[in-house]
Amino acid sequence: MDKELQGKVALITGSARGLGKAIAIELATKGADIIINDIPPMAEVAEQTVAELKAMGVNAKFYPGFVNNEEDVNRMAAEVGQVDILVNNAGINRDGHMRKSNKPDWDAVIDVNLTGPFLCSKAFVPLMAARGWGRIINISSYVGRTGVFGTPYYAASKAGLIGLTKEVAIEFAKKGVTVNALAPGYILTEMMLKYPQEYQDSITAKIPCGYWAKPEDIAYWAGVCASPRAHYMTGAVIDCNGGWYM
Ligand SMILES: NC(=O)c1ccc[n+]([C@@H]2O[C@H](COP(=O)([O-])OP(=O)(O)OC[C@H]3O[C@@H](n4cnc5c(N)ncnc54)[C@H](O)[C@@H]3O)[C@@H](O)[C@H]2O)c1
């Protein structure tokens, strides 16, 4: 395997488990040193992930913190130093439809899914620009493209993240920093596996490819976006969703 990310440092938010962990492994396979971020209660799981990454021969460290807390993000930025690749992956979902929606759930989802990437990008992009190289990869969702019944907060947050992706991409395009978004479909992670089997089966029936993505199927595309060879793609949204949105 080509170690094209050797010497680079990648920070992946919300990466103790799930898609974030798979992205950490993908980037480590390409030689990047890894910073795992997640919320403090995930410390034990995060340290297991760090141990797995170290066993791959890269440097890895866990930084606890809430991406939606500006103090946490700024402290992390001050302590971590160089970050060449930022993956804004941390995300939450709260179900609800407009009639039963409420502002606390709206605030919670927008805070983590949209304010988090804003704060992290703001903290790390100036140093990437100063060094003339950087990659920001935002984990949006096909839900931000299409909307899905019962997801007002999540759909708005993920559509907003696509807007943020494009703005930051334009702003830093001449500084060697690319900013792209992934819009995955359904992935077999704990976020989705909490739903009843019947509901999961009804989704499977609608996916043109006929199956859910494994986390590594999506992580592959984060690896593509992070590649030094991917310098001519910025502001793009990669629809890795088994044909759900095309
Ligand atoms: N699973 C899917 O089907 C799917 C589909 C499309 C997009 N996504 C997106 O992929 C990303 C990863 O999702 P996942 O399926 O791995 O979910 P997950 O719940 O398994 O992992 C999310 C991680 O984020 C962490 N996290 C939550 N709030 C945080 C905060 N404030 N600060 C830092 N970390 C925080 C959690 O502790 C958890 O480890 C999310 O942005 C999600 O919206 C998931």
The ligand as a Gaussian input file, in Angstrom:
#p B3LYP/6-31G(d) Opt

LIG

0 1
 N      -24.733000       5.461000      10.091000
 C      -25.289000       5.963000       8.995000
 O      -26.122000       5.320000       8.331000
 C      -24.868000       7.331000       8.499000
 C      -25.282000       7.728000       7.233000
 C      -24.898000       8.968000       6.738000
 C      -24.098000       9.797000       7.521000
 N      -23.714000       9.389000       8.751000
 C      -22.869000      10.315000       9.532000
 O      -21.637000       9.689000       9.793000
 C      -21.076000      10.240000      11.004000
 C      -20.668000       9.112000      11.923000
 O      -21.837000       8.387000      12.275000
 P      -21.828000       6.893000      12.842000
 O      -22.862000       6.156000      12.083000
 O      -20.436000       6.357000      12.914000
 O      -22.420000       7.178000      14.309000
 P      -21.946000       6.697000      15.739000
 O      -23.030000       7.150000      16.662000
 O      -21.546000       5.274000      15.743000
 O      -20.610000       7.567000      15.988000
 C      -20.656000       8.951000      16.215000
 C      -19.553000       9.299000      17.202000
 O      -19.600000      10.717000      17.440000
 C      -19.395000      10.927000      18.815000
 N      -19.950000      12.210000      19.217000
 C      -21.260000      12.525000      19.438000
 N      -21.363000      13.796000      19.822000
 C      -20.102000      14.307000      19.853000
 C      -19.569000      15.588000      20.192000
 N      -20.363000      16.592000      20.593000
 N      -18.229000      15.780000      20.092000
 C      -17.419000      14.763000      19.711000
 N      -17.870000      13.532000      19.395000
 C      -19.199000      13.312000      19.460000
 C      -20.100000       9.743000      19.482000
 O      -19.685000       9.562000      20.822000
 C      -19.735000       8.608000      18.555000
 O      -18.528000       7.972000      18.925000
 C      -22.161000      11.152000      11.581000
 O      -21.901000      12.499000      11.235000
 C      -23.431000      10.671000      10.897000
 O      -24.415000      11.676000      10.832000
 C      -24.070000       8.179000       9.263000

